Each structure stands twice: as structure tokens, then as C-alpha cells.
Amino acid sequence: MVGSKDGARWCASASKLTYEFTDEFTDEFTDEFTDEFTDEFTDEFTYEFTDEFTDEFTDEFTDESILLPESV
């Protein structure tokens, strides 16, 4: 009987710890991952890709469209 009370307490403690860990870890991980990944990805993708694409496209398009035939 004593063993079953200890087992029940241990199970209750383990369940509580598991719940707390899961809840805290999930919340923290989700918040941190979401914030960091979203900010980092958005910044990098938006600025780097947009700037690079815009610069390259603009340069190439401008260079191509300005070129005149040599006979002109």
C-alpha cells in the first residue's frame, strides 16, 4: 500500500512536471522560434532578395533597353 501511494505521488509529480515542461517549452520555443525565424527570414528575404533582384533586374533591363543598334 505504501508503494502505491508513492507511485501515485510520483505519477502526479511526473505528470505535473511533464505538463509544465511541455507548456513552458512549447510556449517559449514557439514564441522565440516564430519571432526570430519570422524576423530573420522576413528581413533577409525581403531586403536581400528584393534588393538583389531589383538591382539585378533594373541593371539588366536598363542595360538591355538602352542598347541601340550600331547603325543608329
Beta strands, then each sheet from edge to edge (+ up, - down):
end
